[in-house]
Amino acid sequence: MGERLAVDPNKNSVLYLGAPSGNGLWRSADSGVTWSEVTAFPNPGNYAQDPSDTSGYGNDNQGIVWVTFDERSGSAGSATQDIYVGVADKENTVYRSTDGGSTWSRIAGQPTGYLAHKGVLDSSTGHLYLTLSDTGGPYDGAKGRIWRYDTESGAWTDVSPVAEADTYYGFGGISVDRQKPGTLMATAYSSWWPDTQIFRSTDSGATWTQAWDYSSYPNRSNRYTLDVSSVPWLSWGANPTPPETAPKLGWMTESLEIDPFDSDRMMYGTGATVYGTENLTSWDSGGTFTITPMVKGLEETAVNDLASPPSGAPLLSALGDIGGFRHTDLDAVPAMMFTSPNLDSTTSLDFAEASPGTVVRAGNADAAPHIGFSTDNGANWFQGSEPSGVTGGGTVAAAADGSGFVWSPEGAGVHHTTGYGTSWNASTGIPAGATVESDRKNPKKFYGFSAGTFYVSTDGGATFTAKATGLPAEGNVRFKALPGTEGDIWLAGGAPTGAYGLWRSTDSGASFTRLSGVEQADSVGFGKAASGAPYQTVFVSAKIGGVRGIFRSTDAGAGWTRINDDAHQWAWTGAAITGDPRVYGRVYVSTNGRGIQVGESSDTDGPGTDPGPGTDPGTDPGEPPADADCSVAYTVTNRWSGGFQAEVKLTNTGTAAYDGWKLGWTFPGDQRIGQIWNASHQQTGAKVTVTDAGWNGKVAPGSSAAFGFTGTTTGDGTAPGAFTLGGEACAVG
């Protein structure tokens, strides 16, 4: 339901927000800078989708769900006086103010027994239209209506396009054509099978036509053509029988808008993308209109797993709802998701480290199969058999040479197979539901984790033995083995109420050591080593130095550099992370609804491990001009036994902008930088060079760049007394 946020069309600095959770109606008079509750509004709503749900989701009061203005009751620069508000209350769903929000009243005669998902007003005719459903959606809704309210006479009219008895869906999206009075469109948002439906009226709802009809059941006659050539995976690789089509017109179609400046342009949202047309009015003349995706790559999917093989496609993804993709071009929409089998949600995938053409994926589906195999790096797939009782994908691992697989599906315990899953045998010594991974060098060695205990198999997954204990027993835990090295394992996860952090084992899981300085970690992955570095680059989604972010280490976790910033956080990033084994610094980060984020390093070789003899990082010229003027403020923000935290602000006091910078200093004691954020660093003895993070390298005159770090010391962390930039001394203070 919604939109909850609305801007006054006559005075744009006035905004209204309908709050969820019973928090009322709010108003801002200064373009959203400050807000105050409209205490005169009488009804905060009372509808919860599932009152018995105790999670806080289904039992949440959905509150006030939309705000609509009658722009005729105001003038440019003066606030609109007539305002309509929709409330999640089946008996009292629409309220009106005629004095700019000072007082409110329930509109008499309104329909009851339904929720008004949307309310839009045609200012040319004075009609307010409501789309109604028996539930809040967006998934469900078994019946619905469309009502019209005449704001002049106060009369209510049911203008629904079908009889109530014939609806098996609710109405959601609705829009009026601002160029053509009396023209409106609405969606049957919860019609999943055989398709959604879109309705159109050119006479204020007196009569309607619809986007498709049955010509002779099950065959359909469509008023539209649907061209998905720009995003071909929207067909799902399916070939359904009529009356279903591929691609579908949509589902969960809660939002539809006609361009207020162009009657031919319309867009609507579905559960897969945003569709639209540029020749909508062909509908009215009896012709067909063309629908195309209006975006590329938009799908609010959960990213469950990621893999970057050493050859073949640079990235393989396991995604919720749409299965996953083989990404051969990081800048282009993939042609098709994984098929044969089609998995609704891929929960885990893996490739054979020494034979990356061999790939396996497991996931959720309504019925078998739940697993698929590929011998050409994920380009083509075939389904495998599965043990009895499998109900979900779980996790799966491929042997380093592709000779076998270990699978921990939902519902059936851990199993192993040789070949490509023609038959499966139960593994012993490991509990059902354990997370499984493979050693990336020894093809007979597999690993498992469950409830704080680490398990190891040395016979291809046939038997497992419990090894290390004392690892996080609560929360989500993920682990990865280092490519090319037997027995080197990194484990991330836990919960705030217990153990939570990053651990490493170099003895195949017999023991683990926690990495100090990493306060919390959720996922870990590996990428190409920096130039001259003896260890592969480690990436984590973690909390380090009190900061949540994406971090990189080029020295096996001794030091960390934050590689995102506060403007690029993407909420949950803990499901999966991996570097690219072919490109130093490239990292792939999972999100939950914001796609796969790809990070590229501005330093293509990396910082290395030692600047080498004869290099003085304290006088590195950097990028600014030789006569660069600068001021440095160095502040120790925290101290503890053996360590400290500092923040540094570099200010450009000159007249020319910095196009990248390197700041040098010499510590007065034995201080060593550990974790650093918003920059990278090199340190030789007491001499330090800190380099910009790329995004903060350009510093205009009078502007500043800031970074911070944690360090170790046996002293008190005394601040350096001098700083240099481009060989020139900076002012301190």
VOGU-3710 file (C-alpha; in Angstrom, 3 decimals, decimal comma):
1> mgerlavdpn> 0,000/0,000/0,000  1,125/3,607/-0,466  2,612/6,087/-1,394  3,092/7,232/2,177  5,142/10,330/1,284  3,493/13,155/-0,674  4,577/16,647/-1,745  2,072/19,491/-1,817  1,669/20,325/-5,553  1,070/24,005/-4,778
11> knsvlylgap> 3,726/24,531/-2,126  6,522/22,038/-2,575  8,146/22,748/0,778  5,130/21,124/2,455  5,332/17,348/2,770  3,138/14,764/4,467  4,244/11,321/5,602  1,927/8,528/6,649  3,861/6,515/9,202  3,653/2,757/9,724
21> sgnglwrsad> 3,417/0,992/13,093  0,635/3,266/14,309  2,898/6,307/14,429  0,407/8,690/12,866  0,531/11,408/10,218  3,533/13,740/9,986  4,086/17,094/8,283  7,122/19,094/7,220  6,965/22,747/6,191  10,659/23,060/5,271
31> sgvtwsevta> 11,185/20,446/2,557  11,780/17,632/5,033  14,408/19,297/7,221  12,152/19,110/10,276  8,932/17,211/10,959  6,063/17,412/13,418  3,200/15,034/14,034  -0,246/16,113/12,890  -1,805/15,487/16,273  -5,257/16,425/15,028
41> fpnpgnyaqd> -5,339/13,385/12,758  -7,700/10,959/14,498  -6,765/7,461/13,318  -3,275/5,863/13,254  -4,653/2,660/11,696  -5,338/-0,760/13,173  -4,725/-3,339/10,433  -2,026/-5,983/10,807  -1,506/-8,644/8,176  -1,049/-11,432/10,731
51> psdtsgygnd> -1,788/-10,449/14,336  -0,528/-13,843/15,549  2,954/-13,237/14,154  5,374/-12,367/16,947  8,288/-11,298/14,746  7,209/-7,676/14,456  6,625/-8,029/10,708  3,229/-9,599/10,089  1,751/-8,203/13,292  2,820/-4,616/12,634
61> nqgivwvtfd> 0,066/-2,021/12,343  0,403/-0,819/8,743  -0,675/2,630/9,809  -1,330/5,506/7,424  -0,654/4,409/3,871  -1,255/7,257/1,400  -1,776/10,997/1,072  -3,409/12,771/-1,899  -3,907/16,504/-2,528  -6,714/18,251/-4,397
71> ersgsagsat> -4,572/20,877/-6,094  -7,646/22,946/-7,006  -7,910/24,023/-3,359  -4,620/25,902/-3,388  -2,552/28,157/-5,578  1,105/28,430/-6,457  3,024/29,215/-3,295  0,058/28,588/-1,001  -0,538/25,267/0,723  -3,279/23,002/-0,622
81> qdiyvgvadk> -6,350/22,999/1,622  -8,149/19,787/0,619  -6,121/16,716/1,555  -7,167/13,051/1,517  -5,471/10,385/3,629  -5,789/6,602/3,466  -5,635/4,563/6,661  -5,100/0,835/7,219  -8,507/0,390/8,837  -11,186/-1,589/7,012
91> entvyrstdg> -14,029/0,375/8,582  -12,490/3,849/8,419  -10,173/3,948/5,450  -10,382/7,534/4,096  -10,178/10,899/5,858  -10,282/14,466/4,544  -9,129/17,895/5,635  -10,495/21,064/4,044  -8,340/23,488/6,018  -4,788/22,522/5,139
101> gstwsriagq> -4,526/19,732/7,697  -5,741/21,590/10,785  -8,838/19,419/11,209  -9,846/16,034/9,809  -12,999/13,974/9,391  -13,948/10,548/8,133  -15,642/10,785/4,728  -19,233/9,625/5,046  -20,581/6,813/2,879  -17,190/5,310/2,098
111> ptgylahkgv> -16,858/1,583/1,318  -16,026/-0,659/4,270  -14,625/-4,145/4,651  -11,640/-3,333/2,444  -8,306/-1,543/2,633  -7,644/1,349/0,264  -4,230/0,533/-1,218  -4,079/3,736/-3,244  -6,018/6,954/-3,618  -5,593/9,270/-6,612
121> ldsstghlyl> -7,541/12,377/-7,537  -8,364/13,558/-11,042  -8,342/17,316/-10,527  -10,038/17,896/-13,876  -13,157/15,950/-12,928  -12,989/16,191/-9,138  -13,075/12,418/-8,781  -11,113/10,577/-6,096  -10,456/6,931/-7,006  -9,676/4,182/-4,508
131> tlsdtggpyd> -8,233/0,752/-5,289  -9,343/-1,696/-2,612  -8,311/-5,138/-1,452  -9,268/-7,400/1,411  -5,635/-7,622/2,586  -2,560/-5,418/2,654  -0,635/-7,274/-0,085  1,583/-7,243/-2,032  1,503/-11,039/-2,284  -2,041/-11,828/-1,241
141> gakgriwryd> -5,496/-10,416/-1,829  -8,533/-12,533/-2,712  -11,060/-9,874/-3,655  -11,142/-6,193/-4,457  -13,072/-3,194/-5,737  -12,520/0,240/-7,294  -14,619/3,097/-5,940  -15,043/6,667/-7,166  -15,810/9,596/-4,882  -17,271/12,808/-6,299
151> tesgawtdvs> -15,622/15,540/-4,238  -18,312/18,051/-5,237  -21,485/16,068/-4,528  -20,116/13,626/-1,958  -21,490/10,655/-3,917  -19,711/7,287/-3,884  -19,897/4,951/-6,913  -18,542/1,434/-7,352  -16,767/1,593/-10,730  -15,035/-1,791/-10,546
161> pvaeadtyyg> -14,262/-3,359/-13,933  -15,538/-6,807/-12,867  -18,203/-8,063/-10,505  -17,088/-8,690/-6,940  -17,929/-12,376/-7,243  -15,550/-12,677/-10,194  -12,517/-11,219/-8,448  -9,874/-13,512/-7,010  -7,494/-10,606/-6,577  -7,266/-7,166/-5,050
171> fggisvdrqk> -6,786/-3,889/-6,892  -3,580/-1,956/-6,243  -1,873/0,296/-8,761  -3,943/3,181/-10,124  -3,176/6,309/-12,126  -5,105/9,044/-13,903  -4,032/10,653/-17,171  -3,367/14,310/-16,363  -3,649/15,180/-20,057  -6,952/13,354/-20,644
181> pgtlmatays> -9,642/13,953/-18,017  -11,570/10,804/-17,170  -8,841/8,411/-18,344  -7,467/6,082/-15,687  -5,779/2,690/-15,318  -5,667/0,130/-12,512  -3,985/-3,192/-11,784  -5,101/-6,507/-10,345  -1,945/-6,640/-8,217  -2,472/-10,061/-6,627
191> swwpdtqifr> -3,492/-11,963/-9,756  -0,615/-14,425/-10,098  -2,159/-17,053/-12,375  -2,322/-17,042/-15,253  -1,048/-13,455/-15,168  -1,661/-10,034/-13,740  -4,306/-7,862/-15,347  -4,289/-4,162/-16,232  -7,534/-2,247/-16,782  -8,142/1,039/-18,628
201> stdsgatwtq> -11,106/3,411/-18,699  -11,590/6,600/-20,710  -14,930/7,570/-19,129  -14,134/7,936/-15,428  -14,642/4,254/-14,738  -18,062/3,824/-16,328  -16,635/1,233/-18,737  -13,325/-0,605/-18,914  -11,170/-2,614/-21,258  -8,376/-4,915/-20,150
211> awdyssypnr> -4,873/-5,709/-21,348  -5,794/-9,257/-22,329  -8,911/-11,344/-22,804  -9,630/-14,950/-23,575  -10,269/-15,436/-27,279  -11,093/-19,106/-26,805  -9,928/-20,571/-23,519  -7,093/-21,236/-22,846  -5,911/-18,997/-25,685  -5,475/-15,285/-25,060
221> snrytldvss> -5,871/-12,144/-27,121  -3,456/-9,462/-25,921  -3,727/-5,739/-26,574  0,040/-5,507/-26,108  3,293/-7,038/-27,268  5,977/-7,664/-24,673  9,550/-7,219/-25,917  12,208/-8,311/-23,404  15,110/-8,501/-25,839  17,003/-5,963/-23,721
231> vpwlswganp> 16,626/-8,181/-20,637  16,019/-11,638/-22,112  16,172/-13,519/-18,822  12,735/-12,091/-17,982  11,286/-15,032/-19,899  12,760/-17,309/-17,204  13,701/-19,645/-20,038  10,189/-21,021/-19,717  7,729/-22,362/-22,262  4,449/-22,576/-20,343
241> tppetapklg> 1,174/-23,871/-21,633  -1,709/-21,433/-22,226  -3,181/-19,419/-20,687  0,211/-18,634/-19,118  2,747/-16,819/-21,259  6,472/-16,191/-21,074  7,355/-13,563/-20,253  4,413/-12,726/-18,047  2,749/-9,334/-17,965  3,661/-9,284/-14,284
251> wmtesleidp> 2,720/-10,037/-10,705  2,641/-8,017/-7,478  1,743/-5,018/-9,653  1,154/-2,574/-6,802  2,262/0,527/-8,693  1,348/1,964/-12,105  1,828/5,535/-13,321  0,860/7,357/-16,511  3,367/10,090/-17,298  1,576/13,332/-16,319
261> fdsdrmmygt> 3,171/15,089/-19,301  2,870/12,328/-21,923  -0,269/10,222/-22,351  1,670/7,661/-24,380  4,133/6,894/-21,604  3,277/4,572/-18,737  5,311/2,465/-16,312  4,382/-0,185/-13,782  6,266/-2,290/-11,277  6,266/-6,065/-11,048
271> gatvygtenl> 8,042/-8,643/-8,930  10,825/-8,799/-11,512  11,381/-5,377/-13,055  9,788/-2,093/-14,099  7,898/-2,399/-17,386  6,581/0,430/-19,501  5,396/1,651/-22,874  5,857/4,693/-25,103  2,717/4,195/-27,234  0,000/3,596/-24,669
281> tswdsggtft> -2,786/5,406/-26,514  -2,727/2,766/-29,243  -4,825/0,839/-26,734  -7,730/3,257/-27,271  -7,642/3,086/-31,070  -7,788/-0,707/-31,166  -4,093/-1,184/-31,923  -1,456/-2,909/-29,850  1,044/-1,121/-27,661  4,565/-2,344/-26,948
291> itpmvkglee> 5,772/-3,040/-23,420  9,504/-3,196/-22,698  11,665/-3,251/-19,564  12,361/0,346/-18,596  15,530/-0,566/-16,709  18,351/-3,063/-16,974  19,385/-5,232/-14,086  16,726/-4,158/-11,591  15,545/-7,048/-9,427  15,355/-6,676/-5,668
301> tavndlaspp> 16,839/-10,115/-5,165  18,811/-11,541/-2,266  22,370/-12,490/-3,206  23,010/-15,818/-1,474  26,411/-16,890/-2,799  29,153/-15,715/-5,165  32,058/-17,458/-6,879  34,848/-16,095/-9,082  36,690/-18,912/-10,906  40,302/-18,555/-12,093
311> sgapllsalg> 39,147/-19,050/-15,692  35,899/-18,804/-17,612  33,277/-16,301/-16,526  34,585/-13,801/-13,981  31,562/-14,293/-11,745  28,886/-16,860/-10,926  26,002/-15,795/-8,703  23,437/-17,596/-6,559  20,328/-15,433/-6,216  16,970/-15,557/-4,531
321> diggfrhtdl> 13,828/-15,816/-6,682  15,682/-15,722/-10,024  18,182/-18,539/-9,514  21,451/-16,938/-10,524  23,630/-16,077/-13,487  26,879/-16,711/-15,289  28,244/-13,178/-15,636  30,524/-13,080/-18,678  30,416/-9,278/-18,922  30,206/-7,293/-15,702
331> davpammfts> 28,778/-4,297/-17,570  25,976/-6,119/-19,400  22,714/-7,775/-18,438  23,142/-11,575/-18,601  21,121/-13,204/-21,342  19,524/-15,881/-19,185  19,520/-17,145/-15,629  20,621/-20,690/-14,854  18,205/-23,214/-16,347  17,858/-26,996/-16,634
341> pnldsttsld> 17,133/-27,133/-13,789  15,381/-23,887/-12,967  15,736/-23,243/-9,246  13,539/-20,587/-7,688  16,360/-19,555/-5,367  19,914/-20,831/-5,571  21,253/-21,134/-2,043  24,819/-22,300/-2,757  27,221/-22,839/-5,647  30,816/-23,961/-6,068
351> faeaspgtvv> 33,377/-24,783/-8,744  36,293/-27,190/-8,797  39,380/-25,099/-8,050  41,688/-27,071/-10,361  38,980/-27,684/-12,963  36,798/-24,541/-12,986  34,641/-25,809/-15,816  33,035/-28,087/-13,232  30,342/-26,194/-11,341  27,565/-27,293/-8,989
361> ragnadaaph> 24,616/-25,358/-7,603  21,855/-26,212/-5,152  18,668/-24,372/-4,366  14,996/-24,290/-3,568  12,208/-25,430/-5,858  8,628/-26,589/-5,489  9,770/-30,133/-6,251  12,862/-32,042/-7,346  15,426/-31,367/-8,639  17,228/-29,185/-6,125
371> igfstdngan> 20,696/-29,566/-7,644  22,365/-29,008/-11,010  25,785/-29,617/-12,556  27,789/-27,992/-15,333  30,946/-29,076/-17,129  31,420/-25,848/-19,104  31,757/-23,249/-16,353  28,021/-22,747/-15,935  27,100/-22,128/-19,569  24,953/-25,270/-19,723
381> wfqgsepsgv> 23,495/-27,411/-16,979  22,014/-30,816/-16,289  20,130/-31,935/-13,242  21,380/-34,570/-10,841  19,548/-37,107/-8,771  19,050/-36,385/-5,110  18,654/-38,240/-1,828  15,146/-38,887/-0,599  13,664/-36,314/1,700  15,335/-33,225/0,228
391> tgggtvaaaa> 13,217/-30,123/0,810  15,684/-27,314/0,069  19,056/-26,431/-1,374  21,291/-26,021/1,662  25,015/-25,839/0,852  27,100/-27,766/-1,675  30,836/-28,154/-2,328  32,897/-29,444/-5,259  36,137/-31,389/-4,846  39,240/-29,460/-5,879
401> dgsgfvwspe> 39,584/-31,586/-9,021  35,854/-31,993/-9,687  35,885/-35,716/-8,914  33,160/-35,559/-6,299  30,734/-33,419/-4,368  29,403/-33,041/-0,851  25,880/-31,742/-0,347  24,128/-30,675/2,835  20,536/-30,143/1,662  17,595/-29,260/3,812
411> gagvhhttgy> 15,622/-32,282/4,935  18,099/-35,057/4,181  21,394/-34,663/6,059  24,884/-34,473/4,549  25,598/-36,696/1,518  28,509/-37,287/-0,843  28,871/-38,550/-4,401  31,473/-39,265/-7,018  30,777/-38,209/-10,577  27,810/-35,926/-11,077
421> gtswnastgi> 25,263/-36,990/-8,543  23,910/-40,110/-10,217  23,737/-41,594/-6,719  24,316/-40,246/-3,232  25,553/-41,825/-0,021  25,009/-40,485/3,466  28,056/-38,991/5,138  28,774/-39,943/8,730  30,138/-37,999/11,659  28,553/-34,669/10,755
431> pagatvesdr> 25,122/-33,349/11,793  22,315/-32,573/9,384  22,170/-28,955/8,342  25,915/-28,394/8,597  27,528/-25,894/6,231  29,966/-27,612/3,861  32,939/-26,384/1,819  35,847/-28,049/0,028  39,586/-27,748/0,453  40,874/-25,883/-2,587
441> knpkkfygfs> 43,902/-28,153/-3,147  43,291/-31,646/-1,733  40,404/-33,220/-3,696  39,658/-35,693/-0,907  39,313/-33,096/1,818  36,029/-31,427/2,716  35,035/-29,291/5,659  31,855/-28,746/7,648  30,611/-26,490/10,407  27,689/-26,707/12,793
451> agtfyvstdg> 26,875/-25,157/16,176  30,390/-24,094/17,074  32,188/-27,248/15,935  34,348/-27,686/12,841  34,358/-31,005/10,945  36,873/-32,468/8,494  36,671/-35,301/5,957  39,739/-36,765/4,256  37,918/-39,421/2,227  35,834/-37,365/-0,165
461> gatftakatg> 33,055/-36,644/2,305  32,275/-40,220/3,300  33,212/-39,694/6,941  33,737/-36,539/8,964  35,573/-36,054/12,240  34,900/-33,277/14,731  37,953/-31,070/15,149  38,042/-27,518/16,499  35,410/-26,418/18,990  34,659/-23,160/20,727
471> lpaegnvrfk> 33,753/-21,360/17,516  30,570/-19,249/17,331  27,583/-21,381/18,252  25,016/-18,662/17,554  24,220/-16,517/14,551  25,279/-17,042/10,960  28,725/-18,508/10,295  30,425/-18,759/6,899  33,878/-20,036/6,025  36,144/-20,379/2,994
481> alpgtegdiw> 39,332/-22,297/2,229  42,213/-20,453/0,580  42,730/-21,424/-3,089  45,941/-23,305/-3,795  46,887/-24,029/-0,186  45,759/-27,101/1,696  44,236/-26,570/5,093  44,172/-22,745/5,191  40,654/-21,798/6,308  39,045/-18,496/7,287
491> laggaptgay> 35,798/-18,443/9,269  33,540/-15,439/9,865  30,368/-14,998/11,832  28,656/-15,236/15,166  26,194/-13,132/17,100  26,462/-9,999/19,254  25,349/-12,011/22,285  28,269/-14,438/21,946  31,428/-15,023/19,961  31,471/-12,859/16,829
501> glwrstdsga> 34,481/-12,186/14,629  37,036/-13,656/12,220  39,079/-16,815/12,771  41,813/-18,583/10,798  43,078/-22,156/10,732  46,292/-23,300/9,037  45,987/-26,945/10,078  42,829/-28,031/8,237  40,502/-27,035/11,030  42,239/-28,770/13,919
511> sftrlsgveq> 42,582/-25,377/15,603  41,556/-21,793/14,924  43,020/-18,469/16,002  40,885/-15,375/16,271  42,193/-12,312/14,435  42,563/-9,466/16,870  41,160/-6,128/15,839  38,233/-7,595/13,905  35,315/-6,958/16,209  32,658/-8,598/14,042
521> adsvgfgkaa> 32,712/-10,342/10,667  30,010/-11,938/8,549  31,666/-13,158/5,346  35,163/-13,684/3,973  36,630/-14,255/0,521  39,872/-14,168/-1,433  41,260/-12,454/-4,524  44,457/-11,944/-6,448  47,457/-11,018/-4,319  48,907/-7,532/-4,437
531> sgapyqtvfv> 52,125/-7,089/-6,387  54,942/-8,537/-4,300  52,614/-9,841/-1,612  53,113/-13,487/-0,612  49,464/-14,010/0,367  46,234/-13,645/-1,541  44,105/-10,586/-0,823  41,497/-11,196/1,872  38,135/-9,404/1,774  35,644/-9,261/4,627
541> sakiggvrgi> 32,309/-7,709/5,436  33,113/-6,756/8,995  33,331/-4,278/11,828  36,891/-3,104/12,391  38,017/-0,177/14,484  34,426/0,496/15,417  33,450/0,938/11,753  31,147/-1,334/9,736  32,223/-1,804/6,138  33,999/-3,782/3,447
551> frstdagagw> 37,670/-4,298/4,257  40,717/-5,609/2,394  43,951/-7,072/3,702  47,063/-7,717/1,606  49,077/-9,177/4,479  46,993/-12,132/5,703  44,969/-10,052/8,119  47,765/-8,161/9,862  46,316/-4,884/8,608  43,023/-3,867/7,033
561> trinddahqw> 41,904/-1,082/4,719  38,275/-0,067/4,448  37,419/0,049/0,733  33,881/1,426/0,877  32,741/4,688/2,418  29,724/5,888/4,332  27,909/6,737/1,093  28,287/3,156/-0,158  27,106/0,697/2,485  24,125/-1,179/0,934
571> awtgaaitgd> 22,751/-2,403/4,304  23,267/-6,185/4,691  26,424/-7,380/2,912  27,188/-10,453/4,985  25,817/-13,285/2,848  28,791/-13,557/0,467  31,941/-11,776/-0,624  34,728/-12,802/-2,979  37,667/-11,237/-4,668  38,628/-11,904/-8,273
581> prvygrvyvs> 41,595/-14,282/-8,711  42,512/-12,598/-12,003  42,265/-8,888/-11,134  43,925/-7,430/-8,066  41,574/-5,388/-5,902  38,354/-6,405/-7,644  35,742/-7,541/-5,177  32,171/-8,798/-5,509  29,860/-7,978/-2,602  26,426/-9,429/-1,929
591> tngrgiqvge> 23,474/-7,316/-0,852  19,900/-8,088/0,082  17,933/-6,197/-2,566  20,612/-3,904/-3,970  22,276/-6,206/-6,467  25,837/-7,457/-6,641  28,219/-4,608/-5,953  31,512/-4,731/-7,883  34,464/-2,847/-6,470  37,575/-1,961/-8,468
601> ssdtdgpgtd> 40,841/-0,785/-6,957  42,365/2,459/-8,197  45,747/0,845/-7,470  45,991/-2,013/-9,973  49,048/-3,562/-8,329  48,289/-2,993/-4,678  50,367/-1,501/-1,928  52,826/-4,373/-1,770  54,443/-5,297/1,523  57,595/-3,175/1,660
611> pgpgtdpgtd> 58,565/-0,092/-0,326  62,097/-1,481/-0,525  65,486/-0,068/0,379  66,173/3,533/-0,471  62,478/4,512/-0,447  61,454/7,088/2,096  57,685/6,986/2,455  57,810/10,086/4,596  58,857/12,194/1,587  56,942/10,486/-1,216
621> pgeppadadc> 56,038/13,302/-3,627  52,458/12,119/-4,122  50,144/13,750/-6,622  49,714/17,345/-5,403  51,888/20,093/-6,893  55,364/20,508/-5,412  54,400/23,717/-3,677  51,272/22,197/-2,157  50,082/23,991/0,958  48,544/21,801/3,596
631> svaytvtnrw> 47,471/21,584/7,196  47,177/18,389/9,215  45,122/17,772/12,348  46,154/14,494/14,032  43,946/13,430/16,941  44,303/10,365/19,159  40,665/9,516/19,837  41,135/6,455/22,032  43,852/4,639/23,965  44,047/1,216/25,556
641> sggfqaevkl> 46,778/-1,044/26,829  49,017/-1,761/23,838  47,006/0,213/21,326  45,340/3,412/20,228  42,995/4,905/17,629  43,688/8,092/15,691  41,914/10,331/13,197  43,741/12,544/10,697  42,318/15,475/8,719  44,320/16,821/5,771
651> tntgtaaydg> 43,227/20,301/4,653  44,197/21,907/1,338  45,295/25,426/2,287  46,617/26,248/-1,174  45,012/27,565/-4,353  45,236/24,411/-6,507  43,212/21,235/-6,048  44,857/17,954/-5,091  44,380/15,237/-7,695  45,297/12,457/-5,305
661> wklgwtfpgd> 47,500/12,755/-2,213  50,122/10,926/-0,153  50,747/12,112/3,368  53,977/11,182/5,129  55,164/11,245/8,722  57,524/9,517/11,145  56,175/8,086/14,380  58,085/9,242/17,478  57,931/5,791/19,077  57,230/2,169/18,165
671> qrigqiwnas> 53,718/2,791/16,844  52,552/0,595/13,983  49,340/1,035/12,014  47,017/-1,955/12,107  43,648/-1,256/10,511  43,092/1,871/8,426  39,935/3,240/6,805  39,290/5,782/4,051  42,919/5,367/2,904  45,729/2,818/2,427
681> hqqtgakvtv> 49,206/2,885/3,910  52,802/1,708/3,783  55,060/1,610/6,811  58,796/0,949/7,033  60,042/1,192/10,562  58,664/4,424/11,950  58,131/6,026/8,538  54,595/6,012/7,155  52,953/6,977/3,864  49,162/7,165/3,714
691> tdagwngkva> 47,539/7,272/0,249  44,025/8,412/-0,607  41,330/5,794/-1,189  40,569/7,018/-4,721  37,155/8,457/-4,018  38,637/11,054/-1,624  41,748/11,881/-3,658  40,450/15,110/-5,158  40,585/17,855/-2,539  39,576/21,375/-3,532
701> pgssaafgft> 41,233/24,422/-1,975  39,815/24,943/1,480  38,422/21,404/1,629  39,624/18,428/3,634  40,065/14,668/3,430  39,934/12,554/6,576  40,964/9,023/7,482  41,440/7,001/10,624  43,309/3,979/11,900  44,032/1,785/14,873
711> gtttgdgtap> 47,584/1,024/15,895  49,787/-0,812/18,358  52,358/0,695/20,699  54,129/0,012/23,957  53,934/3,706/24,765  51,091/6,177/24,865  50,652/6,704/21,111  52,196/10,169/21,030  51,263/12,073/17,881  53,864/12,733/15,167
721> gaftlggeac> 55,295/16,223/15,261  55,634/16,815/11,507  53,901/15,850/8,255  54,909/16,182/4,609  52,987/16,347/1,355  54,828/16,508/-1,950  58,122/16,998/-0,122  56,792/20,095/1,587  56,061/20,432/5,258  52,451/20,839/6,327
731> avg> 51,216/23,049/9,097  50,194/21,079/12,175  47,163/21,843/14,257
//
